[in-house]
């Protein structure tokens, strides 16, 4: 199993590290436009191999996509990261050109690869990748919902005062501060609805903290977060590589599901060896349907800037 990660910055390098540590891939290739940057990151990571006990080979390449040939999965993290006060949407002008070029270069050398898009604004970049490549909808996946849901579960466990492993929940909708829809109604602690433990006021606090999770970290760090995004991507890569049939909320191209068409937006999907193997339609309340439509409308506005 060969995996390419384009963009050797903090998110890309973290993703490569987690994939290597899990030891399910034979090879990971890091690609970056900065001279020797990917090669240096790869060398640093390979020097961890004996310490962390993995056999995955990690190599780097400066803008040389021939090194990515025959990749099974390719992750696109390239683009400029957010700065404090910057919305994900403000990145579109620069990142659209980068993502389109990267997707085309990847498929030139790995025509059967499944693409995972991380670059922001993520839903629009996933949609752009579909339009630019014409790939079947199962082969392009936007990562956002997996990360947003991890942040949601962190906030729930914090409010509950319990281990994160006790908690399950998901976030659907657009990967933006206003578009996320944390489904507090369906969140559980060991199969018991969290509403049995938390007041409506507290659940609203959890919801709002989740929605601004990325912006909160950007303000604190001075740039986008990287550990959790890298872990979210690596979990999705593993689900594909190991055919796990795991359910992740992720940005998928919809064709009538949830009453939406011609848009990539976060919904629960079964992820396996073929990428998105099934889009799971859950019953939403009227309020949740309205929120999803509002989120989709906002994504369409950004898509219109392409």
C-alpha positions as CSV (number, residue, x, y, z in Angstrom):
1,X,0.0,0.0,0.0
2,X,1.5,3.3,-1.2
3,X,0.3,6.6,0.1
4,X,1.3,10.1,-1.1
5,X,0.9,13.2,1.0
6,X,1.2,16.5,-0.9
7,X,2.2,19.3,1.3
8,X,5.0,18.5,3.9
9,X,3.9,21.2,6.3
10,X,2.7,20.6,9.8
11,X,-0.5,18.8,8.8
12,X,1.1,16.7,6.0
13,X,4.0,15.7,8.2
14,X,1.7,14.8,11.1
15,X,-0.4,12.7,8.8
16,X,2.7,10.9,7.4
17,X,3.9,10.3,11.0
18,X,0.6,8.8,12.2
19,X,0.4,6.6,9.1
20,X,3.9,5.3,9.6
21,X,3.4,4.7,13.4
22,X,0.3,2.6,12.6
23,X,2.4,0.6,10.2
24,X,-0.3,-0.4,7.7
25,X,1.3,1.2,4.7
26,X,4.5,-0.1,2.9
27,X,5.4,3.4,1.6
28,X,4.6,7.1,2.2
29,X,5.8,9.8,-0.2
30,X,5.9,13.4,0.9
31,X,5.8,16.1,-1.8
32,X,6.4,19.8,-1.4
33,X,7.3,22.7,-3.6
34,X,10.0,24.0,-1.2
35,X,13.4,22.7,-2.1
36,X,14.5,19.8,0.1
37,X,11.7,20.4,2.6
38,X,9.8,17.1,2.0
39,X,13.1,15.2,1.8
40,X,14.2,16.7,5.2
41,X,10.8,15.9,6.8
42,X,11.0,12.3,5.4
43,X,14.5,11.8,6.7
44,X,13.6,13.1,10.2
45,X,10.6,10.8,10.3
46,X,12.7,7.8,9.1
47,X,15.1,8.4,12.0
48,X,12.1,7.7,14.2
49,X,11.5,4.2,12.7
50,X,13.7,2.2,15.1
51,X,12.5,4.3,18.1
52,X,8.8,4.0,17.2
53,X,9.0,0.5,15.8
54,X,7.6,0.9,12.3
55,X,8.7,-0.4,8.9
56,X,6.9,2.0,6.6
57,X,9.3,3.6,4.2
58,X,9.0,7.4,4.1
59,X,10.6,9.4,1.2
60,X,10.4,13.0,0.1
61,X,10.3,14.8,-3.3
62,X,10.5,18.4,-4.4
63,X,7.7,18.9,-6.8
64,X,8.5,15.6,-8.5
65,X,5.3,13.7,-9.0
66,X,7.0,10.8,-10.8
67,X,8.0,9.6,-7.3
68,X,4.3,9.3,-6.4
69,X,3.6,6.8,-9.2
70,X,1.2,4.0,-8.4
71,X,-0.1,5.5,-5.2
72,X,-3.2,3.8,-3.9
73,X,-4.3,6.9,-1.8
74,X,-3.2,10.5,-2.2
75,X,-3.8,13.2,0.4
76,X,-3.9,16.9,-0.6
77,X,-2.9,19.2,2.2
78,X,-1.1,21.8,0.1
79,X,-2.1,25.4,0.1
80,X,-1.6,28.4,2.5
81,X,-2.8,27.8,6.1
82,X,-5.2,30.1,7.9
83,X,-3.8,33.1,9.9
84,X,-5.5,34.6,12.9
85,X,-8.7,36.4,11.9
86,X,-8.8,34.7,8.4
87,X,-11.7,32.6,7.4
88,X,-11.3,29.3,5.5
89,X,-13.3,30.9,2.7
90,X,-10.7,33.7,2.3
91,X,-8.1,31.1,1.2
92,X,-10.0,30.2,-2.0
93,X,-8.3,32.4,-4.5
94,X,-4.8,30.9,-3.9
95,X,-5.7,27.4,-2.9
96,X,-8.0,26.6,-5.8
97,X,-5.2,26.9,-8.3
98,X,-2.9,24.8,-6.1
99,X,-5.4,22.0,-5.5
100,X,-6.4,21.7,-9.2
101,X,-2.8,21.5,-10.3
102,X,-1.9,19.0,-7.6
103,X,-4.9,16.7,-8.4
104,X,-4.0,16.6,-12.1
105,X,-0.4,15.8,-11.4
106,X,-1.3,13.1,-9.0
107,X,-3.7,11.4,-11.4
108,X,-1.2,11.6,-14.2
109,X,1.1,9.1,-12.3
110,X,-1.6,7.3,-10.2
111,X,-4.8,7.2,-12.3
112,X,-6.5,4.8,-9.8
113,X,-5.7,6.7,-6.6
114,X,-8.4,7.7,-4.1
115,X,-8.0,11.4,-3.2
116,X,-8.5,12.9,0.3
117,X,-8.8,16.7,0.2
118,X,-7.7,18.6,3.3
119,X,-6.9,22.1,1.8
120,X,-9.3,24.9,2.8
121,X,-12.0,25.9,2.1
122,X,-12.3,22.1,2.2
123,X,-15.8,21.5,0.9
124,X,-15.2,23.8,-2.1
125,X,-11.7,22.3,-2.7
126,X,-13.3,18.8,-2.7
127,X,-16.0,20.0,-5.2
128,X,-13.3,21.6,-7.3
129,X,-11.3,18.3,-7.4
130,X,-14.4,16.6,-8.7
131,X,-15.0,19.1,-11.4
132,X,-11.3,19.3,-12.4
133,X,-10.8,15.5,-12.6
134,X,-14.2,14.0,-13.4
135,X,-13.5,11.1,-11.0
136,X,-16.3,9.0,-9.7
137,X,-17.8,10.5,-6.5
138,X,-16.5,7.6,-4.4
139,X,-12.9,8.5,-5.1
140,X,-12.7,12.1,-3.8
141,X,-13.3,12.6,0.0
142,X,-13.2,15.8,1.9
143,X,-11.7,15.3,5.4
144,X,-13.4,18.0,7.4
145,X,-16.2,16.1,9.2
146,X,-13.8,13.6,10.7
147,X,-11.8,16.4,12.3
148,X,-14.9,18.4,13.4
149,X,-16.4,15.3,15.0
150,X,-13.2,14.6,16.9
151,X,-13.3,18.2,18.3
152,X,-17.0,17.7,19.1
153,X,-16.2,14.5,21.1
154,X,-13.4,16.3,22.9
155,X,-15.8,19.1,23.9
156,X,-18.4,16.6,25.0
157,X,-16.0,14.6,27.2
158,X,-14.7,17.9,28.7
159,X,-18.3,18.9,29.6
160,X,-19.1,15.5,30.9
161,X,-15.9,15.1,32.8
162,X,-15.4,11.6,31.3
163,X,-12.9,9.9,29.0
164,X,-13.3,10.7,25.3
165,X,-13.6,6.9,24.7
166,X,-16.9,7.0,26.5
167,X,-18.4,9.5,24.0
168,X,-19.6,9.3,20.5
169,X,-21.1,12.0,18.3
170,X,-20.8,13.5,14.8
171,X,-20.7,16.8,13.0
172,X,-22.3,17.2,9.6
173,X,-22.6,20.2,7.2
174,X,-19.9,22.5,5.9
175,X,-16.4,22.6,7.3
176,X,-16.7,26.3,8.4
177,X,-17.2,28.1,11.6
178,X,-20.8,28.9,10.7
179,X,-21.6,25.8,8.6
180,X,-20.9,23.0,11.1
181,X,-23.9,21.2,12.6
182,X,-22.9,19.3,15.8
183,X,-25.7,16.7,16.3
184,X,-26.1,17.0,20.0
185,X,-29.4,15.2,19.8
186,X,-27.7,12.0,18.7
187,X,-24.5,12.3,20.8
188,X,-24.2,9.5,23.4
189,X,-22.1,8.5,26.4
190,X,-21.9,4.7,26.3
191,X,-25.2,4.5,24.4
192,X,-27.0,6.9,26.7
193,X,-28.0,10.3,25.2
194,X,-25.7,13.1,26.5
195,X,-28.9,15.1,27.2
196,X,-29.4,12.9,30.2
197,X,-26.2,14.3,31.7
198,X,-26.0,17.8,30.3
199,X,-28.4,20.7,30.3
200,X,-29.6,22.3,27.1
201,X,-27.5,25.4,28.0
202,X,-24.4,23.3,28.4
203,X,-25.0,21.4,25.1
204,X,-25.3,24.7,23.3
205,X,-22.0,25.8,24.8
206,X,-20.4,22.5,23.5
207,X,-22.0,23.1,20.1
208,X,-20.6,26.7,19.8
209,X,-17.2,25.7,21.1
210,X,-17.0,22.9,18.5
211,X,-18.0,25.3,15.6
212,X,-15.1,27.7,16.4
213,X,-12.7,24.9,17.2
214,X,-10.4,25.7,14.3
215,X,-10.5,29.4,14.8
216,X,-9.8,29.0,18.5
217,X,-6.6,27.1,17.8
218,X,-5.6,29.4,15.0
219,X,-5.8,32.4,17.4
220,X,-3.8,30.5,20.1
221,X,-1.2,29.0,17.7
222,X,-0.9,31.8,15.1
223,X,-1.6,29.3,12.4
224,X,-3.9,26.3,11.6
225,X,-3.8,23.3,14.0
226,X,-2.0,20.1,12.8
227,X,-2.0,17.2,15.3
228,X,-5.8,16.6,15.1
229,X,-6.1,17.2,11.4
230,X,-3.1,14.9,10.7
231,X,-4.7,12.2,12.9
232,X,-8.1,12.6,11.2
233,X,-6.6,12.1,7.8
234,X,-4.5,9.1,8.9
235,X,-7.6,7.5,10.3
236,X,-9.4,7.9,7.0
237,X,-6.4,6.6,5.1
238,X,-6.3,3.5,7.3
239,X,-10.0,2.9,6.8
240,X,-9.4,2.8,3.0
241,X,-6.1,0.9,3.2
242,X,-7.4,-1.8,5.6
243,X,-11.0,-1.8,4.1
244,X,-12.4,-1.1,7.6
245,X,-15.9,0.0,6.4
246,X,-15.8,2.7,9.1
247,X,-18.3,5.5,9.3
248,X,-16.9,9.0,9.1
249,X,-18.7,12.3,8.5
250,X,-16.9,13.6,5.5
251,X,-17.4,15.9,2.5
252,X,-19.0,13.9,-0.3
253,X,-20.4,14.9,-3.6
254,X,-24.2,14.6,-3.2
255,X,-26.7,13.6,-5.9
256,X,-30.0,13.9,-4.2
257,X,-29.0,12.6,-0.8
258,X,-30.4,14.9,1.9
259,X,-32.3,16.7,-0.8
260,X,-29.0,18.2,-2.1
261,X,-27.3,18.0,-5.5
262,X,-24.1,19.1,-7.2
263,X,-22.4,20.0,-3.9
264,X,-19.7,18.5,-1.7
265,X,-20.6,18.8,2.0
266,X,-20.2,16.8,5.2
267,X,-22.5,13.8,5.7
268,X,-21.9,10.4,7.3
269,X,-20.2,7.9,4.9
270,X,-18.9,4.4,5.0
271,X,-15.2,4.4,4.1
272,X,-13.5,1.3,2.8
273,X,-11.2,0.1,0.0
274,X,-13.2,1.9,-2.7
275,X,-13.3,5.2,-0.8
276,X,-16.8,6.4,-0.1
277,X,-18.7,3.1,-0.3
278,X,-22.0,4.4,1.0
279,X,-23.6,7.7,2.0
280,X,-25.7,7.1,5.1
281,X,-28.9,9.1,5.2
282,X,-30.0,9.7,8.8
283,X,-33.3,11.1,9.9
284,X,-32.9,14.7,10.7
285,X,-35.4,17.0,12.6
286,X,-36.9,19.9,10.7
287,X,-34.5,22.2,12.5
288,X,-31.5,20.1,11.5
289,X,-32.7,19.9,7.9
290,X,-33.0,23.7,7.9
291,X,-29.5,24.0,9.3
292,X,-28.1,21.7,6.7
293,X,-29.8,23.6,3.9
294,X,-28.4,26.9,5.3
295,X,-24.9,25.4,5.5
296,X,-25.2,24.1,1.9
297,X,-26.3,27.5,0.7
298,X,-23.2,29.0,2.3
299,X,-21.0,26.4,0.6
300,X,-22.6,27.2,-2.8
301,X,-21.7,30.9,-2.3
302,X,-18.1,30.0,-1.9
303,X,-18.2,27.5,-4.8
304,X,-19.4,30.4,-6.9
305,X,-16.1,32.1,-6.4
306,X,-14.2,29.3,-8.3
